Amino acid sequence: MSALEPAIYITTATASGGRAGRVSTADGTLDLDLVMPSAVYDMLPEEMQEAPASSDRARVDPEMLFAAGYAGCFISALRYTALSMGVDASKASVASSVALKPGSDGAAFKLGVRLEVDLPDINKETGQKIVDGAHRICPYSAAVRNNIDVDLALK
C-alpha cells in the first residue's frame, strides 16, 4: 500500500523553477509564482540565488503557503472540537505564523509555527480545551508533531 492509500481525498501540486519558480495544482485551481524570501536570498552564495520570474502576478513563498494551509486546517479541527463539546466556535479565527529558522543536525533550515487563536465569546478555560483538542486532531499538527516547534496562543 502506498503512502496515499487508503485516502479520503488526494490533491496534487507541482512546483518548478525552485523558490523563484511556480506552483500549481493539477486541477488548475491554484497557480502561483513563487519567490524566495529576501532574507534567505541574501544569505545564499551567489550561484544559488535564483532570479525571480518576470511576471505581473503576485508572488508567494512556500512558508506563506504552509501558513495558509495550517491555519485553514487548524480552524476546521478547532470548530470540530468545539462542536463535540457543545460550544459554538463559528466566530473563531486562526492566524498562523511560520518562521524559517537556522537548522541543526545537518539541516540548513527548519520551521517554527505559532498559531494564534481567537475564540470570541468563549471563556479562556473552555477555549484552551478547544485549542488543545484541535491540536491533537489536526492533520497538520499531527504531521509536524515532534518535528517542528509549534506555539499555541489563545487570545
Summary of the structure (lengths in Angstrom):
residues: 155
radius of gyration: 18.1
end to end distance: 42.5
largest distance: 56.4
contacts: 398
relative contact order: 0.13
helix: 35%
strand: 26%
